[in-house]
Amino acid sequence: MAVDWYTTGALVVLAAWLLWKYLSWNYGYWQRLGVPCIEPSVPFGNFKDLFLGNKSPLESFEEIHRRFDGEPFCGVYRLRQAALFVRDAELLRQMMISDFASFHDNNNYVNEDQDPIFARNPFFVKGTRWKKSRSRLTPSFTASRMKPMFVLMKEVCDTLVRVLEQEGPEAMPDGLEAWRLCMRYTTDVVSSCALGVTGRTLEDKDSVLADMCRRLLAPTFMTNLKIAVAFTSPTLADVLRIRIMPLDVHNFVYKWVTETVAQREQGNVQRKDYLQLLVELKARGYLDTEGQGPVEKSTFTDMDVVAQVVTFMLDGTHTTATAMSFALYELALHPDIQHRLRENLREAVDKHGGQLGYDSINECTYLDMVLSEVLRLHPPIGHLEKKCTAAYPMTTASGRAFTVQPGTAVVFSIAGIHRDPRYFRNPDVFDPERFSPDNKDPTSMVAYMPFGLGARTCLGQRFALSQVKMGVACLVLNFRVCTTPRTPMPLEVDPNSFAKAAKGGMWLGFQPLVHL
Ligand code: HEM
C-alpha cells in the first residue's frame, strides 16, 4: 500500500496542534480575571526548572514570590493547573485562619490503593475525615505528654555525644555531613519516643532502620516529579499508578510496626510512648483528652496505627534533622552567637541541678531565639499548597472583583515571606535578636509561619522544638561546632530536596570541648 505522506504529515501536525491546544488552553485564565501573572510556556507553565530538576520546590516558589514585589497575590500555572499565589502575610492569615472554611483542604493527592500509609497521614486527609483524624490525634501531642519524652531524648543525646567523640575528630579535615548525623539522632529519638525501641542508628549509621527512614521520602528528582504530577493532576497520577513510598519501605514499616503492636497486645506491655497511645486508640476507639473536650469513638485499624507511626517517623525525622543541621551551620558561621548560646545553656543547666532536660531547655530563652531565627531563615517546609473548598470573593490591586473557584489551588512561599523585607529588616542576615522578647516586631510575627498557620498548623510542633533544642543544646555544650574547608559557603539548595537541603551536603567540624 502506498504511503500517503501528505495525509500522514497533516495528521501529525493536527495531533501536535491538538496536544499543544490541550496543554495551553487554560493559560489565559488569570489574564481574563485581571490577576497579574507571568507568561507561561508549554508544557511546564511557570515551573520549567522544577520539572527539569534544576530547582527545588522551595527555590521555585521563593523565586515567584520575589518576582511579584508589590502585589498581594498573583496567578501561576503549573503544567495546565492555574493556582493563586498569595504573597501577603495579612491576607494569608485572613484566608487560612478567619476564612478557613473556604480553604480547609491541602492541595495534594496520593492514591489510597498505591500509598495506603501516606493516604492516612493528616497532611493528605481531606474534609470531615481530616477533622476526625486531627481531633483523634491532637491529645497525643499535649505538653503533659511531651514532658516525659525529654528523659528519652536525653538518653539519645548521651549516645550522640559518645558517638561524636569518636567520629568527629576522625572525620577531620572535612568534618561530618551534619544532615545525616542529625537524621541519625532524630531517627533514634523518634524510635524511642514513638515506638519505645532503641533505634541504634547513631551507633550503626548503615542500619536498615536508618536506610528506611531516609527513603520514606527519598529526596530524588523522581520523588519530586511524582509529587508534582500527583498534586497537579490526580487523574494522571491514577492512570500512571504513581506510588510515592517505595514498596520495600512500605513492607518493612508495616511488618515492623504491626509486630511491635502485637507484642504489646499479647504481652500486655505498658509504656509511656506514642505507640502505647495508638494501641489504646485501637482498643478503645478514643483517647482521653485530659478535659480538653468531648470524646468521639471511632474505628482504628492496624493500617491506621502503622500510618500514624510513619507520620511520626517521617514528619518527625526529616524536618527536624533539617532544622537541627541548619542550626549547627549558622552556629558554625557565627562563633560569637555559638559562644553566647553555650554560656546561656550552662547557666540554665546549672540552675537545674546540672541536668539538661525539660526545665533547663525551657529556661534558656536564647536557645529559643536562635532556633526561631533558624526556622525563619531556613524553613524546612518552604511552601504550602491549599485547595479552595468554597467560592471566595477577592479584589485585584486595581479594584477588579473576581471569585476564587472551588478546586483552585492556593499556594504560598513560607521561604519567600520569611525573606521579604516588608516583614523582616535585613532578611538575609542571621540575627536571633529579632526574636528577643523585648524586640519582637508585631509585623514580623504576623509573617512568621515555619509550622504553617490556622487549624491545620503542624501537629508535632511541640515535639519538633523539644527534639531539636535538646540535640542542639547537647552538641553546643560538648563541642565547638566549626566550619571546615568542605563547608558550603555560600550555601546552594539541593535541587532534588523536598525539605530544604544543602547541595553537596552540610559538612561541619565538631571539636570536643575540654570540661574542667
Ligand atoms: C522543625 C520541624 C517541623 C516543621 C518545620 C514542620 C512544619 C509543618 C508545616 C509547615 C505543616 C503544614 C501546616 C499547614 O498546613 O498550615 C506541618 C504539618 C504537619 N506536621 Fe509538621 N513540622 C515539623 C515537625 C513535625 C513533627 C515532629 C511531627 C510529628 C511528630 C509533625 C507532624 C505534622 C502533621 C501530622 C502535620 C499535618 C497537620 C494537618 O494537616 O492537620 N511535624 N508541619
Boltz pocket constraint, residues with backbone or C-beta under 6 A from the ligand:
constraints:
  - pocket:
      binder: B
      contacts: [[A, 121], [A, 122], [A, 123], [A, 124], [A, 134], [A, 311], [A, 312], [A, 315], [A, 316], [A, 317], [A, 319], [A, 320], [A, 323], [A, 379], [A, 380], [A, 381], [A, 384], [A, 449], [A, 450], [A, 451], [A, 452], [A, 453], [A, 454], [A, 455], [A, 456], [A, 457], [A, 458], [A, 459], [A, 460], [A, 461], [A, 463], [A, 464], [A, 465]]
      max_distance: 6.0
